[in-house]
Amino acid sequence: MPLLKRRPYTVMKPPKDLKPNEEVFQVRFTKEIFRDYQDYLSCMNLYRRRVWTCKVSGKSNLTYEEAVVSERKATEKVQQFPKEFMGPVLHLVQFSRLRIDELVDRLYKNFKETFVVGEVVVGVREASPCMCRILKVLEDEKDGSHQYEVAWLDDDNRRIGTSKESADNLKRKKVPFSRALLKAFVRESASSGPSRNSPWSVHDKHARKYKIALVAPEQIKPKETPSKRTPPSERGRRNEVDETKRQANSQRKRKQTEGGTTEKKGDKKRQHVEKKAIFQQPIQYPIEDSQVKPSPEDPQLADRPVPSTDFILPMECMGDLLMVWDFCCLFSKALHLSPLTIEELEKSLDYMEGEAPLLIEMNFALLRVALTDPIRREEFCHKRKRRIEIMMVNWQDDLCDFLELPNQRKFTAHVPTIRQGLYRQLDASVKLKILTELVGCCLSSNAIRTQIDENIEEHQLAAASKREAEVEELKAKKEEQEILKRQRTGNTNGLTLENGDQEGKNLENGREDRDLEGDNTSLLKEESHHQSASVSRSRHMLLKEKVAAKLALEKEKERQRSEEQKKLQEKRKEQAEALAQRKLQEHKLAEKLKKQEYLEREMEKHYIRTMPLGKDRFHNRFWFFFREGRLFVESDDCKRWGYYSAKEELDALFNSLNVKGIREKALHKQMETVYGKISTALQKRSKELAQRYAVEEASVRRSERVRTAPRLTGFLAYVNRLRA
């Protein structure tokens, strides 16, 4: 715990009478809770001031959070301190009145010249160096020198013998610790009072572990020297008071060692030990999201966008609305109900000028499936005592009879309004509650249960097909890698053969050149015989050089021409092979993507339950429906809803997640998996909205031009094409 003015600082405990729904102010890094904003503000101002000191390293002029980070890093460093030196060092630290620098210097010099029990050093045994472990330290009372009982070790650290050795025959390989490490260990394991000459006190945990006395002996206690100006009578009275205080303090310390401490002090010590133990362990991410603290090494997170809340219905109705809509879309086959959108359902519930066709179809379909349950149908028939068939024409009467069943008493007040044919005048929340009740009854029906079983089987088959495709793809990749390895080895052998052939050709060409040169030489000789004797030797040599240069030039040109033709042919061949290979790979990739998309579509068709993508640091749940181009956000208390409808908002949300937290890391991973689907759905919805607005505007313009009634659009134009 950081120090404030060289004294330990205790964090305030939360109020005992705190209510679960009470709004409070909480400090992020200490978890302190305040009801009053001014108290919270004053506490935060204190934490931001540079008046804090790191308890372990002694660094000052820090903020509270910087001091906590410094303590954690210093504690991690202290864990490297040799264990065999901990006990001896703390025995010398206990009750010492030296300042920290003087104490560290004395300890460093002391242990630089002496060895401790358990330390492994190098000794001389039979005139050869050998490793040994200190078993016991023997001190000579006369001259104060030390001898050591050591155990000699072999290469496997097994004991091979013991002996007594002097300090001259032993030495260390390296210094066991540095001054900085020793200073950090002393600060972390012991504490001193606020005054300059306060004695050092080892923490109780280490004192019990290394059997260090908790009460100072009488000979090292400070003695009171009376002042010269104090009269004898006053001096005696003060001595008596001091003696009484001394006895009381010694009794109190004795009670503490025997376990008789008060509950308040015990709680403080326990809290101190627990808090320090927290900082001793390095943080392993991911952790609880509320405990994640910003670090300068972390990448900067984007600002989280504010979700839109422009719903037609009240916000608290959105959970039931999404549940009803998702159920009708998932089980549209069993309900015989054509697919619908959330906007159509929302506008239909809010529509009061007439009967919305969508609500009529939904009520009829849900009521018909709910009454397939034998028990509920028997109760319904016993209640009516007239016709049994459920008909579309009398759907309001059928709904009223259903709502008058014994288990549906909460809708009794709305039954007269529905019987009068005024269902449209009901509040949107009441209509939604009726639909929610019908959905709950449909879940126990045989029709829905049958489709659930079918969906599970088909979903499992699609998942198995997807796994088989992935296995086949892995096998194909392995085969391609093996073929490439074989081709590489074959090319290497081919190159060696080609090099040999090339050398042979070069030898043959050399022989031909030599033969050609011989022929040319013979011709020149014949010509020289037929020429006149007046031709000089220099002219003969010049003619010979010209002929040889001409022949060499022709050969070089012919060789270059043949090499260029070969290179051009090889290049064309490689291009044709690369083009064919690229087309084949593109074809395979297109087929693989089509197959994956088909399997994913099949799996999406047969979902039986929609699960949230995950939660963020505030426990907000994120919902994505494959048939809706929006990403919905639900608060922890299920009362507040919002949505994201733009790709830019999705990117900002994705970049604002902190993967150091458990919840946001899982949400980040899940969103990364379905990011392509979400972004595609958002863009598709934006285009559809633009087209829909254009069609509606064109319809209104045409009706104004020809002076005819506009045709029905949107939710009023809904037609159920799956009605049985």
Stockholm file with secondary structure:
# STOCKHOLM 1.0

chainA/1-724         MPLLKRRPYTVMKPPKDLKPNEEVFQVRFTKEIFRDYQDYLSCMNLYRRRVWTCKVSGKSNLTYEEAVVSERKATEKVQQFPKEFMGPVLHLVQFSRLRIDELVDRLYKNFKETFVVGEVVVGVREASPCMCRILKVLEDEKDGSHQYEVAWLDDDNRRIGTSKESADNLKRKKVPFSRALLKAFVRESASSGPSRNSPWSVHDKHARKYKIALVAPEQIKPKETPSKRTPPSERGRRNEVDETKRQANSQRKRKQTEGGTTEKKGDKKRQHVEKKAIFQQPIQYPIEDSQVKPSPEDPQLADRPVPSTDFILPMECMGDLLMVWDFCCLFSKALHLSPLTIEELEKSLDYMEGEAPLLIEMNFALLRVALTDPIRREEFCHKRKRRIEIMMVNWQDDLCDFLELPNQRKFTAHVPTIRQGLYRQLDASVKLKILTELVGCCLSSNAIRTQIDENIEEHQLAAASKREAEVEELKAKKEEQEILKRQRTGNTNGLTLENGDQEGKNLENGREDRDLEGDNTSLLKEESHHQSASVSRSRHMLLKEKVAAKLALEKEKERQRSEEQKKLQEKRKEQAEALAQRKLQEHKLAEKLKKQEYLEREMEKHYIRTMPLGKDRFHNRFWFFFREGRLFVESDDCKRWGYYSAKEELDALFNSLNVKGIREKALHKQMETVYGKISTALQKRSKELAQRYAVEEASVRRSERVRTAPRLTGFLAYVNRLRA
#=GR chainA/1-724 SS CCEETTEECCCCCCCTTCCTTCCCEECTTTCCEESSHHHHHHHHHHHHSSCEECTTTCCCSBCHHHHHHHHHHHHHHHTTSCGGGHHHHHHHHTTCCSCHHHHHHHHHHHHHHCCCTTCEEEEEETTEEEEEEEEEEEECTTTCCEEEEEEEECTTSCEEEEEEEEGGGEECSSCSCCHHHHHHHHHHHEEECSSTTCCEEECHHHHHHHTCCSSCCGGGSCCCCCCTTSCHHHHHHHHHHHHHHHHHHHHHHHHHHTTCCCHHHHHHHHHHHHHHHHHHSCCCSSBCGGGCCCCTTSCCCCCCCCCBCCCSSCGGGHHHHHHHHHHHHHTHHHHTCCCCCHHHHHHHHHCCSSCCHHHHHHHHHHHHHHTTSHHHHHHHHHHHCSCCCCCSTTHHHHHHHHHTSGGGGGGGGGHHHHHTTCGGGSCHHHHHHHHHHHHHHHTTSHHHHHHHHHHHHHHHHHHHHHHHHHHHHHHHHHHHHHHHHHHHHHHHHHHHHHHHHHHHHHHHHHHHHHHHHHHHHHHHHHHHHHSCTTSCHHHHHHHHHHHHHHHHHHHHHHHHHHHHHHHHHHHHHHHHHHHHHHHHHHHHHHHHHHHHHHHHHHHHHTCCCCCCCEECTTCCEEEECTTSSCEEEECTTSCCEEEECSHHHHHHHHHTCCTTBHHHHHHHHHHHHSHHHHHHHHHHHHHHHHHHHHHHHHHHHHHHHHTCCCCCCGGGGCCCTTCC
#=GC SS_cons         CCEETTEECCCCCCCTTCCTTCCCEECTTTCCEESSHHHHHHHHHHHHSSCEECTTTCCCSBCHHHHHHHHHHHHHHHTTSCGGGHHHHHHHHTTCCSCHHHHHHHHHHHHHHCCCTTCEEEEEETTEEEEEEEEEEEECTTTCCEEEEEEEECTTSCEEEEEEEEGGGEECSSCSCCHHHHHHHHHHHEEECSSTTCCEEECHHHHHHHTCCSSCCGGGSCCCCCCTTSCHHHHHHHHHHHHHHHHHHHHHHHHHHTTCCCHHHHHHHHHHHHHHHHHHSCCCSSBCGGGCCCCTTSCCCCCCCCCBCCCSSCGGGHHHHHHHHHHHHHTHHHHTCCCCCHHHHHHHHHCCSSCCHHHHHHHHHHHHHHTTSHHHHHHHHHHHCSCCCCCSTTHHHHHHHHHTSGGGGGGGGGHHHHHTTCGGGSCHHHHHHHHHHHHHHHTTSHHHHHHHHHHHHHHHHHHHHHHHHHHHHHHHHHHHHHHHHHHHHHHHHHHHHHHHHHHHHHHHHHHHHHHHHHHHHHHHHHHHHHSCTTSCHHHHHHHHHHHHHHHHHHHHHHHHHHHHHHHHHHHHHHHHHHHHHHHHHHHHHHHHHHHHHHHHHHHHHTCCCCCCCEECTTCCEEEECTTSSCEEEECTTSCCEEEECSHHHHHHHHHTCCTTBHHHHHHHHHHHHSHHHHHHHHHHHHHHHHHHHHHHHHHHHHHHHHTCCCCCCGGGGCCCTTCC
//
